[in-house]
């Protein structure tokens, strides 16, 4: 908040934006903040190795839960305490696409085969109502069909129709 206070002294009605950068290891940093605060308060932190707080063995601990809660409230806290107007995150789709592609590849080319795709992609798209399950529409096949019908009438060979596989998805 101190830096923001100095900015507001010069530009009182400044609209401040904060980049919640994925270049920052949020989990490790917030776990270390909790560890350091506990150590300063005299709380016993001997069950934790500060240099390895990313280890999965700490995921279900009190320290991890408190760190996660601080991450969860970070945006609201920064808005209230520092006057942040807008939070953004750079490259979220890059990271989510890379992670999901990696996970799909491991499953699809591993023991699960096609089930790896069905369980973790298609079934979830259907159940969550994600529009891209009807990827033919998303890619514009219906627009192409409209043009074909306009120019060729009933003789148009369309991508859509009663036999279109997309009809299975409702």
FENMO-V234913 format. One record per backbone hydrogen bond with DSSP energy under -1.0 kcal/mol. NH is the residue of the N-H (numbers start at 1). CO is the residue of the C=O. If there is no record, write none. Layout:
[[NH/CO] [NH/CO]]
//
This chain:
[[5/1] [6/2] [7/3] [8/4] [9/5] [10/6] [11/7] [14/11] [18/86] [20/88] [21/19] [24/21] [26/24] [29/25] [30/26] [31/27] [32/28] [33/29] [34/30] [35/31] [36/32] [37/33] [38/34] [39/35] [40/36] [41/37] [43/38] [48/45] [52/49] [55/52] [58/55] [59/56] [61/58] [65/61] [66/62] [67/63] [68/64] [69/65] [70/66] [71/67] [72/68] [73/69] [77/73] [78/74] [79/75] [80/76] [81/77] [82/78] [84/78] [85/16] [86/16] [88/18] [95/91] [96/92] [97/93] [98/94] [99/95] [100/96] [101/97] [102/98] [103/99] [104/100] [105/101] [106/102] [107/103] [108/104] [109/105] [113/107] [115/112] [116/113] [118/114] [119/115] [120/116] [121/117] [122/117] [123/118] [125/121] [126/122] [127/123] [128/124] [130/125] [133/130] [134/131] [138/134] [139/135] [140/137] [141/136] [144/140] [145/141] [146/142] [147/143] [148/144] [149/145] [150/146] [151/147] [152/148] [153/149] [155/152] [156/153] [164/161] [167/164] [168/165] [169/166] [170/167]]
//
